[in-house]
Amino acid sequence: MSDFEKDVLTGLSQSPKRISSRYFYDQNGDAIFQQITKLPEYYLTKAENEILRKEALIEHLKTYFKNDLDIYELGAGDGTKTRILLKNLKNHGLDFHYFPIDISSSVLAELVENLSSEFERETIQPIQGTYFETLEKINRKGKRKKLILFLGSNIGNLLHPEAIKFLSRLEDCLYYGDQVMIGFDLVKDPKTILRAYDDPQKVTSRFNKNLLVRINRELNGNFKLDRFEHQAVYNPESGTCSSYLISLEDQVVEVSDEIFSFYKWETIHTEISQKYTHKVINWLAEKSGLKSVANFRDSQAFFADYLFIKNKIDVPYC
């Protein structure tokens, strides 16, 4: 039984029901998400792209790393966002090597192909593997300074306790002098946030429902898409935006020969996207053994990329 099958069957057996957002990204989900990033309501990509073009960010990296820069990226996707930063570094005369890390060889092959027209092949060195296993292996080989990227507000898919665990694990894999750059979606007008996750064109709805399409295709499910509705909810007190699929009627669904009952208006929780204040970001860093050394925001202060270092001098466990 695959992880996908186990997690879906477990999640649909719970109350309330849930499916992890990690399963959004099959081939069709990737394509729909690229459409989302181009929507006028989806501010996140545009805001971070603006930050990655900032001269102040490049000057910070140039001053700190000199001309000895190894860049490792966790969750690089197709490389569209990272290309902006790499091109900016190249235009400023910085020598670097870029190591995108992903468990999928096909994703890495696509990324290399997308970047090959602008960068030398030896500059882009993909590494297939999980995030932390890869970083552990790198640290055992040498102590060159690293810049680790975790962009796109991926950290926002984790509730605060999970984020602290993730960041603490990341801190364990750093040498003193390494820097980590993490994207954070900042708190803002709740209406702006909701429009980004429930656009009038219903592209986000198709993205959410693609989970059901994938279950039908890969797990022999019989979900009827027109019997479920996408719903995004934002809690400004906690800064949590949640996405759900809501059953529009009492119904029974079969997945992998198992039967699941839904009552009318029952939910499947599919995603959280956390929004942050600067106070919360620094609190997460402190709890994880990291220290903020710089941050850069877009012109509307919708988004921020923070750079962190290890808060104490020691040798990592890995």
C-alpha positions in Angstrom: 0.0 0.0 0.0 1.4 3.4 -1.0 1.8 6.3 1.4 -0.9 8.1 -0.6 -3.4 5.2 -0.2 -2.6 4.8 3.5 -2.9 8.5 4.2 -6.2 8.9 2.3 -7.8 5.8 3.9 -6.7 7.0 7.4 -7.7 10.6 6.8 -11.2 9.7 5.5 -11.7 7.4 8.5 -11.1 10.3 11.0 -13.5 12.7 12.4 -13.2 15.4 11.1 -11.9 14.0 7.8 -8.7 15.3 6.3 -6.3 14.7 3.4 -2.7 16.2 3.4 -2.0 19.0 1.0 1.2 17.2 0.0 -1.0 15.2 -2.4 -2.2 18.2 -4.4 0.8 18.0 -6.6 0.4 15.3 -9.2 1.0 16.3 -12.9 -2.5 17.8 -13.2 -2.2 19.5 -9.8 1.1 21.1 -10.8 -0.4 22.5 -13.9 -3.4 24.0 -12.1 -1.2 25.5 -9.4 0.8 27.3 -12.2 -2.5 28.8 -13.3 -3.2 29.9 -9.7 0.2 31.7 -9.5 -0.8 33.9 -12.5 -4.2 34.9 -11.1 -4.6 38.6 -10.2 -5.9 37.6 -6.7 -2.9 35.4 -5.9 -0.5 37.9 -4.6 2.1 35.5 -3.0 4.1 34.6 -6.1 4.2 38.2 -7.4 5.3 39.5 -4.0 8.1 37.1 -3.5 9.3 37.5 -7.1 9.6 41.2 -6.4 11.7 40.5 -3.3 14.1 38.1 -5.2 14.8 41.0 -7.6 15.9 43.4 -4.8 19.4 44.8 -5.0 19.5 44.8 -1.2 19.1 41.1 -1.0 21.9 40.5 -3.6 24.2 42.9 -1.7 23.5 41.0 1.5 24.4 37.7 -0.1 27.4 39.1 -1.9 28.8 40.7 1.3 28.2 37.6 3.5 29.2 34.8 1.2 31.8 36.7 -0.9 32.3 34.5 -4.0 31.9 31.1 -2.3 28.2 30.3 -2.6 26.5 26.9 -2.6 22.7 27.2 -2.8 20.5 24.2 -1.7 16.8 24.5 -2.3 14.1 22.4 -0.6 11.0 22.1 -2.7 12.2 24.0 -5.8 9.3 23.0 -8.1 10.0 23.8 -11.7 12.6 26.5 -10.8 10.6 29.4 -12.1 10.8 31.4 -8.9 14.5 30.5 -8.2 15.5 31.5 -11.7 14.9 35.1 -10.7 17.4 34.9 -7.8 20.0 32.9 -9.8 19.8 35.3 -12.7 20.2 38.2 -10.4 23.3 36.6 -8.7 24.8 35.9 -12.1 24.2 39.5 -13.3 26.1 40.7 -10.2 29.1 38.5 -11.0 28.7 36.0 -8.2 29.9 32.4 -8.7 27.6 29.8 -7.3 26.5 26.3 -7.5 22.8 25.5 -7.2 21.6 22.2 -5.7 17.8 21.6 -5.9 16.7 18.8 -3.7 13.6 16.7 -4.5 12.5 13.1 -4.0 11.2 13.0 -7.6 13.8 12.5 -10.4 11.2 13.6 -13.0 10.7 16.9 -11.2 14.5 17.5 -11.0 14.9 16.6 -14.7 12.2 19.2 -15.6 13.9 21.8 -13.4 17.3 21.3 -15.0 15.7 21.5 -18.5 14.0 24.8 -17.6 17.2 26.3 -16.3 19.6 24.9 -18.9 19.2 27.8 -21.4 20.5 30.4 -19.0 23.0 28.5 -16.8 25.9 26.2 -17.4 25.1 22.5 -16.7 27.8 22.3 -14.0 26.2 25.2 -12.2 22.9 23.2 -11.7 23.5 20.0 -9.8 20.2 18.3 -8.8 20.1 15.9 -5.8 17.5 13.3 -5.5 16.5 12.5 -1.9 14.6 13.7 1.1 15.4 17.1 2.6 17.2 16.2 5.8 18.9 13.0 4.6 20.5 15.0 1.8 21.6 17.8 4.1 23.1 15.3 6.5 25.1 13.7 3.7 26.3 17.2 2.5 27.5 18.1 6.0 29.5 14.8 6.3 31.4 15.7 3.1 32.6 19.2 3.9 32.0 22.5 5.6 31.5 24.9 2.8 29.1 27.7 3.7 25.5 27.0 2.5 22.5 29.1 1.6 19.4 26.9 2.1 16.2 28.1 0.4 12.7 27.3 1.5 10.7 29.7 -0.5 7.0 30.2 -1.5 5.6 30.2 2.0 5.9 26.4 2.2 6.5 26.8 5.9 2.9 28.0 6.0 1.6 24.5 5.5 2.7 23.7 9.0 1.0 24.7 12.2 3.3 26.4 14.7 4.3 23.2 16.7 5.1 21.4 13.4 7.0 24.4 12.1 9.2 24.5 15.2 10.0 20.8 14.7 10.8 21.3 11.1 13.0 24.4 11.8 14.7 22.7 14.7 15.6 19.7 12.5 16.9 22.2 9.9 19.0 24.0 12.5 20.5 20.6 13.5 21.8 20.3 9.9 23.6 23.7 9.8 27.1 24.7 10.5 27.7 28.0 12.1 27.9 30.4 9.1 25.3 28.8 7.0 22.2 30.8 6.2 18.6 29.8 5.6 16.2 31.9 3.6 12.5 31.2 4.3 9.4 32.8 2.7 6.6 33.9 5.0 3.2 35.2 4.0 2.4 38.2 6.3 -0.9 39.0 7.9 -3.0 41.5 5.9 -6.6 42.4 5.1 -8.5 39.2 5.5 -10.4 39.9 2.3 -7.2 39.9 0.3 -6.2 36.6 1.8 -9.6 35.0 1.1 -9.6 36.1 -2.5 -6.2 34.5 -3.0 -7.6 31.1 -1.9 -11.1 31.3 -3.3 -10.8 33.2 -6.6 -13.9 34.1 -8.7 -12.5 32.1 -11.7 -12.8 28.9 -9.5 -9.2 27.8 -10.4 -8.4 27.2 -6.7 -11.6 25.1 -6.5 -10.4 22.9 -9.4 -7.0 22.6 -7.6 -8.7 21.4 -4.4 -11.1 19.1 -6.2 -8.1 17.6 -8.1 -7.4 15.6 -4.9 -10.7 13.7 -5.6 -9.8 13.3 -9.2 -6.5 11.8 -8.2 -8.2 9.4 -5.6 -10.6 8.3 -8.3 -7.8 7.6 -10.8 -5.2 6.0 -8.5 -7.2 4.5 -5.7 -10.3 3.3 -7.6 -12.5 5.9 -5.9 -15.9 7.0 -7.1 -16.1 10.6 -5.8 -18.6 12.8 -7.7 -17.0 16.2 -8.0 -20.3 18.1 -8.4 -21.3 16.8 -5.0 -18.5 18.6 -3.2 -17.7 22.3 -3.0 -14.4 24.1 -2.3 -14.4 26.5 0.7 -11.7 28.7 2.1 -11.9 30.1 5.6 -9.5 32.6 7.2 -9.2 33.1 11.0 -7.5 36.5 11.5 -7.0 35.7 15.2 -4.8 32.7 14.6 -3.6 33.8 11.1 -4.7 30.4 9.7 -6.3 30.1 6.3 -7.9 26.7 5.9 -9.2 25.0 2.8 -12.0 22.4 2.8 -14.0 20.2 0.5 -17.6 20.2 1.7 -20.2 17.5 0.9 -23.3 19.0 -0.6 -25.5 16.0 0.4 -25.7 12.8 2.4 -23.7 10.3 0.3 -21.5 7.2 0.3 -18.1 7.0 -1.4 -16.0 4.0 -2.1 -12.1 4.2 -2.1 -9.9 1.1 -2.4 -12.8 -1.2 -1.6 -13.6 0.7 1.6 -16.8 2.6 2.2 -17.0 6.1 3.6 -20.2 7.9 4.6 -20.6 11.7 4.3 -23.4 13.7 5.9 -24.6 16.9 4.2 -22.1 19.8 4.9 -19.4 17.4 6.3 -15.9 18.6 5.5 -12.6 17.2 4.3 -9.8 19.4 5.5 -7.2 19.7 2.8 -4.8 22.5 3.6 -3.7 25.2 6.0 -1.8 28.3 4.9 -0.4 30.1 7.9 0.0 33.9 7.9 2.6 35.6 10.1 3.5 38.7 12.1 7.2 39.6 12.5 6.8 38.9 16.2 5.6 35.3 15.5 8.4 34.7 12.9 11.1 35.7 15.4 9.4 33.5 18.1 9.5 30.5 15.8 13.2 31.2 15.1 14.0 31.5 18.8 12.2 28.3 19.6 14.1 26.5 16.8 17.6 27.7 17.7 17.8 30.2 14.8 18.5 33.9 14.7 17.2 36.4 12.1 20.0 38.4 10.4 18.0 40.1 7.7 14.5 40.3 6.1 13.2 41.7 2.9 9.6 42.6 2.1 7.8 43.5 -1.1 6.5 47.0 -1.7 3.0 46.3 -0.2 4.4 44.4 2.8 2.4 41.3 1.8 5.3 38.9 2.0 8.8 38.6 3.6 11.8 36.5 3.0 13.8 36.1 6.2 17.5 35.0 6.5 18.5 33.0 9.6 21.7 31.7 11.0 22.4 29.2 13.7 22.0 30.9 17.0 24.9 29.1 18.7 28.3 27.8 17.7 28.4 24.0 17.8 28.8 21.0 15.6 25.6 19.6 14.0 24.6 16.0 14.8 24.5 15.1 11.1 
